[in-house]
Amino acid sequence: MLFIEYPKCSTCRRAKKWLDSRGASYTDRHIRTENPTAEELALWQKQSGLPLKKFFNTSGMLYRQLGLKDRLPSMSDEEQLGLLAGDGMLVKRPLLIQDNGRVLVGFKEKEWEDALS
């Protein structure tokens, strides 16, 4: 599995602790130093079945500074992917990409428990 996180994020730390407590094997990736590419994000969005807007960190400062709440609905998927790929702080985290192609966005313990069992 691939675990994409921002180490200072409390939700990411909680998710990582949860994975470790279950002995899960994963590769850790820092979202600031190795931001997902537009191609990766497009693939993960397709695999997840979620709308692209679910990949945005809506509680982040950058999201608010850019006024994305109002701008996203009129943007194309390519424009949205470009924004997400341009700055990891816009991406909702953590992301867990399982070897079977399942993608989990954000940490919801029940959802992760179901996915990993």
VENRAHU-V302249 format. One record per residue. SS is DSSP state (@ for helix, = for strand, . for the rest). NEAR is the number of other C-alpha atoms within 8 Angstrom. D_FIRST is the distance of its C-alpha to the first C-alpha in Angstrom with 2 decimals. Layout:
# VENRAHU-V302249
ss=SS near=NEAR d_first=D_FIRST
ss=SS near=NEAR d_first=D_FIRST
This chain:
# VENRAHU-V302249
ss=. near=9 d_first=0.00
ss== near=12 d_first=3.75
ss== near=12 d_first=6.44
ss== near=12 d_first=9.74
ss== near=13 d_first=12.81
ss=. near=11 d_first=16.48
ss=. near=8 d_first=17.36
ss=. near=6 d_first=20.76
ss=. near=8 d_first=19.56
ss=@ near=7 d_first=20.39
ss=@ near=10 d_first=18.02
ss=@ near=14 d_first=15.06
ss=@ near=10 d_first=16.53
ss=@ near=8 d_first=16.97
ss=@ near=11 d_first=13.40
ss=@ near=8 d_first=12.24
ss=@ near=8 d_first=15.11
ss=@ near=8 d_first=14.22
ss=@ near=9 d_first=10.72
ss=@ near=8 d_first=12.64
ss=@ near=7 d_first=15.46
ss=. near=6 d_first=13.54
ss=. near=6 d_first=12.32
ss=. near=7 d_first=8.60
ss=. near=5 d_first=6.82
ss=. near=7 d_first=4.60
ss== near=7 d_first=6.17
ss== near=8 d_first=8.76
ss== near=9 d_first=10.72
ss== near=11 d_first=14.20
ss=. near=12 d_first=15.29
ss=. near=9 d_first=18.89
ss=. near=5 d_first=18.66
ss=. near=7 d_first=16.07
ss=. near=11 d_first=16.60
ss=. near=10 d_first=14.88
ss=. near=7 d_first=17.40
ss=@ near=10 d_first=19.40
ss=@ near=6 d_first=18.05
ss=@ near=8 d_first=14.35
ss=@ near=12 d_first=15.59
ss=@ near=9 d_first=17.82
ss=@ near=8 d_first=15.21
ss=@ near=10 d_first=12.93
ss=@ near=13 d_first=16.23
ss=@ near=8 d_first=17.29
ss=@ near=9 d_first=14.24
ss=@ near=9 d_first=14.53
ss=. near=6 d_first=18.27
ss=. near=7 d_first=19.09
ss=. near=7 d_first=21.93
ss=@ near=9 d_first=21.21
ss=@ near=6 d_first=23.08
ss=@ near=9 d_first=20.35
ss=@ near=10 d_first=18.25
ss== near=11 d_first=21.15
ss=. near=12 d_first=21.51
ss=. near=9 d_first=24.92
ss=. near=6 d_first=25.78
ss=. near=9 d_first=25.48
ss=@ near=6 d_first=28.67
ss=@ near=8 d_first=28.01
ss=@ near=14 d_first=27.53
ss=@ near=11 d_first=30.91
ss=@ near=7 d_first=32.60
ss=. near=6 d_first=31.86
ss=. near=8 d_first=33.16
ss=@ near=9 d_first=30.22
ss=@ near=9 d_first=31.03
ss=@ near=6 d_first=34.11
ss=@ near=8 d_first=32.94
ss=@ near=9 d_first=29.71
ss=@ near=6 d_first=31.57
ss=@ near=5 d_first=33.65
ss=. near=8 d_first=30.97
ss=. near=6 d_first=29.51
ss=@ near=7 d_first=25.82
ss=@ near=6 d_first=26.15
ss=@ near=8 d_first=27.73
ss=@ near=11 d_first=25.11
ss=@ near=11 d_first=22.26
ss=@ near=9 d_first=24.43
ss=@ near=9 d_first=24.75
ss=@ near=14 d_first=21.07
ss=@ near=12 d_first=20.35
ss=@ near=7 d_first=23.40
ss=. near=10 d_first=22.45
ss=@ near=11 d_first=19.15
ss=@ near=10 d_first=21.29
ss=@ near=13 d_first=21.88
ss== near=10 d_first=18.27
ss=. near=13 d_first=17.49
ss=. near=13 d_first=14.90
ss=. near=14 d_first=12.53
ss== near=13 d_first=10.14
ss== near=11 d_first=6.84
ss== near=12 d_first=5.57
ss=. near=9 d_first=4.46
ss=. near=7 d_first=5.40
ss=. near=4 d_first=8.72
ss=. near=7 d_first=9.26
ss=. near=9 d_first=9.62
ss== near=12 d_first=9.73
ss== near=10 d_first=10.91
ss== near=11 d_first=13.41
ss=. near=9 d_first=14.98
ss=. near=12 d_first=14.81
ss=. near=6 d_first=16.76
ss=@ near=7 d_first=16.50
ss=@ near=6 d_first=17.86
ss=@ near=8 d_first=15.57
ss=@ near=10 d_first=12.43
ss=@ near=8 d_first=14.34
ss=@ near=7 d_first=15.16
ss=@ near=6 d_first=11.73
ss=@ near=5 d_first=10.41
ss=. near=4 d_first=13.77
